[in-house]
Amino acid sequence: MLSFTLSCLLLSAPQAQEAPTPDADNLQHWLEQIRPSPAEELYRQIGWRNALAPAIEEAQQLGRPILLWTMNGHPLGCT
């Protein structure tokens, strides 16, 4: 009885499916999944500054805060 139950469980278990691979037929689908949406690229419209002194002057003139991003090491943690 135990072997019958185990056999039923093994046969009813989901089978591993083959991983999808990009090809000429589904290339457009893959590109749609990979490319960022317009909402995900809105940060590119921000007028980022790469020098602190001019950013401070501009922020004071406009009455805006400053985001100061500093880091030590590789930006992706690849050290």
C-alpha positions in Angstrom: 0.0 0.0 0.0 2.9 2.4 0.8 4.5 1.8 -2.5 1.2 2.4 -4.3 0.8 5.7 -2.5 4.3 6.8 -3.2 3.9 5.9 -6.9 0.7 7.9 -7.1 2.4 10.9 -5.5 5.4 10.8 -7.8 3.2 10.5 -10.9 1.0 13.4 -9.8 3.9 15.7 -9.0 4.5 18.5 -11.5 7.1 17.7 -14.0 10.0 20.0 -14.6 9.3 22.1 -17.7 11.9 23.1 -20.2 13.1 26.7 -19.7 11.9 29.1 -22.4 14.7 30.4 -24.7 14.6 33.4 -27.0 14.5 32.8 -30.7 13.4 34.7 -33.8 9.7 33.9 -33.2 9.4 35.3 -29.6 12.1 38.0 -29.7 9.6 40.8 -29.5 8.0 39.3 -26.4 11.4 39.0 -24.7 12.2 42.6 -25.6 9.0 43.8 -24.1 9.8 41.9 -20.9 13.3 43.2 -20.6 13.0 46.9 -21.6 12.0 49.3 -18.8 8.6 50.9 -19.0 8.3 54.6 -19.5 7.2 54.9 -15.8 10.4 53.2 -14.8 12.6 55.7 -16.7 11.1 58.9 -15.2 14.2 59.4 -13.1 16.1 60.3 -16.3 14.1 63.6 -16.5 15.5 64.9 -13.2 18.2 67.5 -13.7 20.9 65.7 -11.7 24.0 67.7 -10.8 27.4 66.2 -10.5 29.1 69.0 -8.7 28.2 70.0 -5.1 28.9 73.7 -5.1 26.7 74.6 -8.1 24.0 72.3 -6.7 24.0 74.1 -3.4 23.7 77.5 -5.1 20.8 76.2 -7.3 19.0 74.6 -4.4 19.3 77.8 -2.3 17.9 79.9 -5.2 15.0 77.5 -5.8 14.4 76.7 -2.1 14.8 73.0 -2.7 16.6 70.3 -0.7 19.7 68.5 -1.9 20.2 64.7 -2.2 23.9 64.1 -1.7 24.8 60.6 -2.8 28.2 59.3 -1.6 29.6 55.9 -1.7 32.8 53.9 -1.3 33.5 51.1 -3.6 31.8 49.7 -6.7 28.2 50.7 -7.3 27.1 47.1 -7.8 29.1 45.7 -4.9 31.6 44.1 -7.2 34.8 44.5 -5.1 
